[in-house]
C-alpha cells in the first residue's frame, strides 16, 4: 500500500508540473485508491488538528528549521531546468524549452 501512496504523491506532483493540477482527483482513480476518506478528512476538524500536529513537530525539530520549506509550483520546472547541467533531461520535453 505504501508504494501506492508514493505513486499518488508522484502523480499529483507530475500533474502540477504539467499545469494540470486541477485534475488531481484522477490520480486516485488511476491508482485504485478511494478518494472519499481523503475528502472527508480534509473537510473535517481532523485536518486542522493534523496540520497543527505536524506544524508543532516541525517547530521542535533538532536542529531547528530556519525557514518553512515550500515549493513554488508555478515556477518549479523553470528553476529545475535552469539549475540542471546534466546531459540527460528526464523532464517532459516541453518543460525545459
LOZA-674410 format. One line per 3 residues: number of its first residue (from 1); their letters; for each residue y, z, x of N, C-alpha, C. Coordinates in Angstrom, 1 decimal, padded with zeros to 4 digits. Layout:
NUM = a = Y:Z:X:Y:Z:X:Y:Z:X ~ ...
***
This chain:
1 = xxx = -001.2:000.0:000.8:000.0:000.0:000.0:001.3:000.0:000.9 ~ 001.2:000.7:002.0:002.4:000.8:002.9:002.8:-000.6:003.3 ~ 001.9:-001.5:003.6:002.2:-002.9:004.0:003.0:-003.6:002.9
4 = xxx = 002.6:-003.3:001.7:003.3:-003.9:000.6:004.8:-003.4:000.5 ~ 005.0:-002.2:000.8:006.3:-001.6:000.8:007.2:-002.2:001.9 ~ 006.6:-002.4:003.1:007.3:-003.1:004.2:007.6:-004.5:003.8
7 = xxx = 006.6:-005.2:003.2:006.8:-006.5:002.7:007.9:-006.6:001.7 ~ 008.1:-005.6:000.8:009.1:-005.5:-000.2:010.5:-005.5:000.5 ~ 010.6:-004.6:001.5:011.9:-004.5:002.2:012.2:-005.8:002.9
10 = xxx = 011.2:-006.4:003.6:011.4:-007.7:004.2:011.9:-008.8:003.2 ~ 011.2:-008.8:002.1:011.5:-009.8:001.0:013.0:-009.6:000.6 ~ 013.4:-008.4:000.3:014.7:-008.2:-000.2:015.8:-008.5:000.9
13 = xxx = 015.5:-008.1:002.1:016.4:-008.4:003.2:016.5:-009.9:003.4 ~ 015.4:-010.6:003.3:015.4:-012.1:003.5:016.3:-012.7:002.4 ~ 016.1:-012.3:001.2:016.9:-012.8:000.1:018.4:-012.6:000.4
16 = xxx = 018.8:-011.5:000.9:020.2:-011.2:001.3:020.6:-012.2:002.3 ~ 019.8:-012.4:003.4:020.2:-013.3:004.4:020.4:-014.7:003.8 ~ 019.6:-015.1:002.9:019.7:-016.4:002.3:020.8:-016.5:001.2
19 = xxx = 021.5:-015.4:001.0:022.6:-015.3:000.0:022.0:-015.3:-001.5 ~ 020.8:-014.9:-001.6:020.1:-014.8:-002.9:019.8:-013.4:-003.3 ~ 020.7:-012.5:-003.0:020.4:-011.0:-003.2:020.3:-010.7:-004.7
22 = xxx = 020.8:-011.5:-005.6:020.7:-011.2:-007.0:019.3:-011.5:-007.5 ~ 018.4:-012.1:-006.7:017.1:-012.4:-007.1:016.1:-011.3:-006.6 ~ 016.6:-010.1:-006.2:015.8:-009.1:-005.6:014.6:-008.7:-006.4
25 = xxx = 014.7:-008.8:-007.7:013.5:-008.3:-008.6:012.3:-009.2:-008.4 ~ 012.5:-010.5:-008.0:011.4:-011.4:-007.8:010.5:-010.9:-006.7 ~ 011.0:-010.1:-005.8:010.1:-009.6:-004.7:009.0:-008.6:-005.2
28 = xxx = 009.4:-007.9:-006.3:008.4:-007.0:-006.9:007.2:-007.8:-007.5 ~ 007.6:-008.9:-008.3:006.6:-009.7:-008.9:005.7:-010.4:-007.9 ~ 006.4:-011.0:-006.9:005.6:-011.8:-005.9:004.6:-010.9:-005.1
31 = xxx = 004.9:-009.6:-005.0:004.0:-008.7:-004.3:003.1:-007.9:-005.2 ~ 003.2:-008.1:-006.5:002.4:-007.4:-007.4:002.7:-005.9:-007.5 ~ 004.0:-005.6:-007.3:004.5:-004.2:-007.3:005.2:-004.0:-008.7
34 = xxx = 005.0:-002.8:-009.3:005.7:-002.6:-010.5:007.2:-002.3:-010.3 ~ 008.1:-002.9:-011.1:009.5:-002.7:-011.0:010.0:-001.5:-011.7 ~ 009.3:-001.2:-012.9:009.8:-000.1:-013.8:010.0:001.2:-013.1
37 = xxx = 009.0:001.7:-012.3:009.2:003.0:-011.7:010.5:003.1:-010.8 ~ 010.8:002.0:-010.1:012.0:001.9:-009.3:013.2:002.0:-010.1 ~ 013.3:001.2:-011.2:014.5:001.2:-012.1:014.6:002.5:-012.8
40 = xxx = 013.5:003.1:-013.2:013.5:004.4:-013.9:014.1:005.5:-012.9 ~ 013.7:005.4:-011.7:014.2:006.4:-010.7:015.7:006.2:-010.4 ~ 016.0:004.9:-010.3:017.4:004.5:-010.0:018.4:005.0:-011.1
43 = xxx = 017.9:004.9:-012.3:018.8:005.3:-013.5:018.7:006.8:-013.7 ~ 017.9:007.5:-013.1:017.7:009.0:-013.3:018.6:009.8:-012.4 ~ 018.6:011.1:-012.7:019.3:012.0:-011.8:018.5:012.2:-010.5
46 = xxx = 017.3:011.9:-010.5:016.5:012.0:-009.3:017.0:011.1:-008.2 ~ 017.5:009.9:-008.5:018.1:009.0:-007.5:019.2:009.7:-006.7 ~ 020.1:010.4:-007.4:021.2:011.1:-006.8:020.6:012.2:-005.9
49 = xxx = 019.6:012.9:-006.4:019.0:014.0:-005.6:018.4:013.5:-004.3 ~ 017.7:012.4:-004.4:017.1:011.8:-003.2:018.1:011.4:-002.2 ~ 019.2:010.7:-002.7:020.3:010.3:-001.8:020.9:011.5:-001.1
52 = xxx = 021.1:012.6:-001.9:021.7:013.8:-001.3:020.8:014.4:-000.3 ~ 019.5:014.4:-000.6:018.5:015.0:000.3:018.5:014.2:001.7 ~ 018.5:012.9:001.6:018.4:012.1:002.8:019.8:012.2:003.6
55 = xxx = 020.9:012.3:002.8:022.2:012.5:003.5:022.2:013.8:004.2 ~ 021.6:014.8:003.6:021.5:016.1:004.3:020.7:016.1:005.5 ~ 019.5:015.4:005.5:018.7:015.3:006.6:019.4:014.5:007.7
58 = xxx = 020.1:013.4:007.4:020.9:012.7:008.3:021.9:013.5:009.0 ~ 022.6:014.4:008.2:023.7:015.2:008.8:023.1:016.2:009.8 ~ 021.8:016.6:009.7:021.2:017.6:010.5:020.3:017.0:011.6
61 = xxx = 020.4:015.7:011.9:019.6:015.1:013.0:020.1:015.7:014.3 ~ 019.1:015.7:015.2:019.4:016.2:016.6:018.8:015.1:017.6 ~ 019.6:014.4:018.3:021.1:014.5:018.4:021.7:014.0:017.1
64 = xxx = 022.9:014.4:016.8:023.5:014.0:015.6:024.1:012.6:015.7 ~ 024.2:012.0:014.5:024.8:010.6:014.5:026.3:010.8:014.6 ~ 026.9:009.8:015.3:028.4:009.7:015.5:029.0:008.8:014.4
67 = xxx = 028.1:008.1:013.6:028.6:007.2:012.6:027.5:007.1:011.6 ~ 027.9:006.5:010.4:026.9:006.2:009.4:026.4:004.8:009.6 ~ 025.1:004.7:009.8:024.5:003.4:010.1:024.6:002.5:008.8
70 = xxx = 025.1:001.3:008.9:025.1:000.4:007.8:025.1:-001.1:008.4 ~ 024.9:-002.0:007.5:024.9:-003.4:007.8:025.8:-004.1:006.9 ~ 026.6:-005.0:007.5:027.5:-005.9:006.8:026.6:-007.1:006.5
73 = xxx = 026.0:-007.1:005.3:025.1:-008.2:005.0:025.8:-009.5:004.8 ~ 027.1:-009.5:004.4:027.8:-010.7:004.2:027.9:-011.5:005.5 ~ 028.0:-010.8:006.7:028.2:-011.4:008.0:027.1:-011.2:008.9
76 = xxx = 026.0:-010.6:008.4:024.9:-010.2:009.3:024.3:-011.4:010.1 ~ 024.0:-012.5:009.4:023.5:-013.7:010.1:024.4:-014.2:011.2 ~ 025.7:-014.2:010.9:026.7:-014.7:011.8:026.7:-013.8:013.1
79 = xxx = 026.6:-012.5:012.9:026.6:-011.6:014.1:025.3:-011.8:014.9 ~ 024.2:-011.9:014.3:022.9:-012.1:015.0:022.9:-013.4:015.7 ~ 023.3:-014.5:015.0:023.3:-015.8:015.7:024.3:-015.9:016.9
82 = xxx = 025.4:-015.2:016.7:026.4:-015.2:017.8:025.9:-014.4:019.0 ~ 025.1:-013.3:018.8:024.6:-012.5:019.8:023.3:-013.0:020.5 ~ 022.6:-013.8:019.7:021.3:-014.2:020.2:021.4:-015.3:021.3
85 = xxx = 020.7:-015.1:022.4:020.8:-016.0:023.5:019.4:-016.6:023.8 ~ 018.4:-016.4:023.0:017.1:-016.9:023.3:016.9:-018.3:023.0 ~ 015.8:-018.9:023.5:015.5:-020.3:023.3:015.0:-020.6:021.9
88 = xxx = 014.3:-019.7:021.3:013.6:-019.9:020.1:014.3:-019.1:019.0 ~ 014.8:-019.8:018.0:015.5:-019.2:016.8:014.5:-019.1:015.7 ~ 014.3:-017.8:015.3:013.3:-017.6:014.2:014.0:-017.5:012.8
91 = xxx = 015.3:-017.7:012.8:016.1:-017.7:011.6:015.9:-019.0:010.9 ~ 016.1:-019.1:009.6:016.1:-020.4:008.9:017.2:-021.2:009.5 ~ 017.0:-022.5:009.6:017.8:-023.4:010.4:019.3:-023.4:009.9
94 = xxx = 019.5:-023.2:008.6:020.9:-023.3:008.1:021.7:-022.1:008.4 ~ 021.1:-021.0:009.0:021.9:-019.8:009.2:022.7:-019.8:010.5 ~ 022.2:-020.5:011.5:022.8:-020.5:012.8:023.6:-021.8:013.1
97 = x = 024.2:-022.3:012.1:024.9:-023.6:012.3:026.4:-023.2:012.5
***
